[in-house]
Amino acid sequence: MRIDAGGIGKGLACDIVATEMISGGAYGVLVELGGDLRVAGSPPDGHAWRIAIEDPFDTGQEIARVALLDGAVATSSTTWRRWVRGGRPVHHIIDPFTGDVSSSDVVSATVVAGEGWWAEVLAKAAFVAGLDRGAALVADAGATGLLIDGAGAERAVEGFDLYRDPGRNAASEGSAVSDGSAVSVRPEVVE
């Protein structure tokens, strides 16, 4: 039997590197691999690690930003790793029920969780599940996030506004993190 950790590899690697660096004496680390990341310890500004979430319709632009003290952020989207097959655009996220490219209404699923591997699992699952079921799945798993559908509608999972950094999003002016405070994501025990 073989196990392929490809679907959680970047997040898991971020977790391992961050843990090793903090254990080795680093005061703070931000480990990013292919867009998924893990933060731990003290950020350079002493307040929070500020993480941009890319706009899936305007690459290179931010749609939101989160502020974290400790935790992970992972995004699954159709923005990168896509091509044309049979005259139609396809992407790399496979629906495990059909074995074909996911056809959900989600074009970007970002999850904030305690560990990188878990954020990656939930981002992919939410992407495949669709906007409503995906948001419920993330919330039920004790995480939060931001899902965006093909029409550009945003679905903030319960608790996401606790992490939203209003410095990059005028719609969230007055949020609890506007003073530079941030929150930690604690890993959940998964049974």
C-alpha positions in Angstrom: 0.0 0.0 0.0 1.1 3.6 -0.7 0.0 6.8 0.7 0.1 10.0 -1.4 0.1 13.1 0.8 0.0 15.4 -2.3 -3.3 16.9 -1.3 -2.0 18.0 2.1 1.8 18.0 1.4 2.3 21.8 1.3 0.4 22.4 4.5 2.0 19.4 6.3 5.5 20.6 5.3 4.7 24.1 6.5 3.6 22.6 9.9 6.8 20.5 10.2 9.1 23.4 9.3 7.4 25.9 11.6 7.5 23.5 14.5 11.2 22.7 13.9 12.1 26.4 13.6 10.3 27.4 16.8 11.8 24.3 18.6 15.2 25.4 17.4 14.9 28.8 19.0 13.2 31.1 16.4 11.1 33.8 17.9 8.6 33.8 15.0 8.2 32.1 11.7 6.0 32.4 8.6 6.5 29.3 6.4 4.9 29.5 2.9 4.9 26.8 0.3 2.9 27.3 -2.9 0.5 29.7 -1.3 -0.4 27.7 1.8 1.2 28.8 5.0 1.8 28.4 8.7 2.7 31.1 11.2 3.9 30.7 14.8 5.6 32.9 17.3 6.1 36.6 17.3 5.7 38.5 14.0 8.1 41.2 13.0 5.7 44.0 13.9 4.9 42.5 17.3 1.2 42.6 16.5 0.1 40.0 13.9 1.0 38.1 10.8 -1.0 39.7 8.0 -1.9 37.3 5.3 -3.4 38.4 1.9 -6.1 36.4 0.2 -5.9 36.7 -3.6 -8.8 37.8 -5.7 -9.6 34.9 -7.9 -10.9 37.2 -10.6 -7.9 39.6 -10.5 -4.7 37.8 -9.8 -2.2 39.8 -8.0 -4.9 41.8 -6.1 -6.2 41.1 -2.6 -9.8 40.4 -1.9 -9.2 40.3 1.9 -6.5 40.0 4.4 -6.4 38.1 7.7 -4.4 38.8 10.9 -3.1 35.8 12.8 -0.9 35.2 15.8 -0.6 31.4 15.4 -2.2 29.1 12.8 -2.5 28.3 9.1 -4.1 29.6 5.9 -4.7 27.4 2.8 -6.5 28.3 -0.4 -7.8 26.0 -3.1 -8.8 27.8 -6.3 -9.2 27.6 -10.0 -6.8 30.6 -10.5 -3.7 28.5 -11.0 -3.1 25.1 -12.5 -5.8 25.1 -15.2 -5.8 24.2 -18.8 -8.2 23.4 -21.7 -9.4 19.8 -22.3 -11.9 18.9 -24.9 -12.6 22.6 -25.6 -13.5 23.5 -22.1 -11.4 25.0 -19.2 -10.5 22.6 -16.5 -8.5 22.8 -13.3 -6.7 20.5 -10.9 -9.3 19.9 -8.2 -10.9 16.5 -8.6 -14.3 15.6 -7.2 -13.7 12.3 -5.4 -17.3 11.2 -6.1 -17.1 11.6 -9.8 -13.4 11.2 -10.5 -13.7 14.3 -12.8 -12.8 17.9 -12.3 -14.9 19.5 -9.6 -17.9 21.4 -11.0 -19.0 23.2 -7.8 -19.9 26.8 -7.8 -16.8 27.7 -5.8 -13.8 29.3 -7.5 -11.8 29.9 -4.4 -11.9 28.4 -0.9 -9.6 29.9 1.8 -9.5 28.2 5.2 -8.0 29.5 8.5 -7.2 26.6 10.8 -4.8 25.6 13.6 -2.5 23.5 11.3 -1.6 23.7 7.7 -2.5 20.1 6.7 -6.0 20.6 8.2 -6.5 24.0 6.5 -5.6 22.2 3.2 -8.0 19.3 3.7 -10.8 21.7 4.5 -10.1 24.1 1.7 -10.3 21.3 -0.9 -13.4 19.7 0.7 -15.2 23.1 0.9 -14.2 23.8 -2.8 -15.7 20.5 -3.9 -18.8 20.7 -1.7 -19.9 24.1 -3.0 -20.6 27.4 -1.4 -23.3 26.5 1.1 -22.3 23.0 2.0 -18.6 24.0 2.0 -19.1 26.8 4.4 -21.1 24.5 6.8 -18.3 21.8 6.5 -15.6 24.3 7.5 -17.6 25.6 10.4 -18.5 22.1 11.6 -14.8 21.2 11.6 -14.0 24.1 14.0 -12.3 26.3 11.4 -13.3 29.4 9.4 -12.6 30.8 6.0 -13.8 32.7 3.0 -15.5 31.0 0.0 -16.1 32.8 -3.3 -18.4 31.6 -6.1 -18.2 32.1 -9.9 -20.3 35.2 -9.7 -18.0 36.8 -7.2 -20.3 36.3 -4.2 -18.3 35.9 -0.9 -19.4 33.6 1.8 -17.5 34.3 5.1 -17.7 31.2 7.3 -18.7 31.9 10.9 -15.8 33.5 12.8 -14.0 34.8 9.7 -14.5 38.4 10.7 -12.5 37.8 13.9 -9.5 37.3 11.6 -10.3 39.9 8.9 -7.7 42.7 8.8 -9.7 45.9 7.9 -6.6 47.7 6.7 -7.1 46.1 3.2 -10.9 45.8 3.1 -13.1 48.9 3.6 -16.2 46.7 4.0 -14.9 45.6 7.4 -14.0 49.0 8.9 -14.3 48.9 12.7 -13.5 45.2 13.0 -11.9 43.9 16.2 -8.5 43.6 14.5 -8.3 47.2 13.4 -6.1 48.1 16.3 -3.4 45.6 15.3 -4.7 42.9 17.5 -5.1 39.4 16.2 -6.3 36.0 17.2 -4.7 32.5 17.4 -6.1 29.4 15.8 -5.8 26.4 18.1 -5.5 23.0 16.5 -8.6 20.9 16.9 -8.4 17.2 17.9 -9.8 15.2 15.0 -11.1 11.7 15.8 
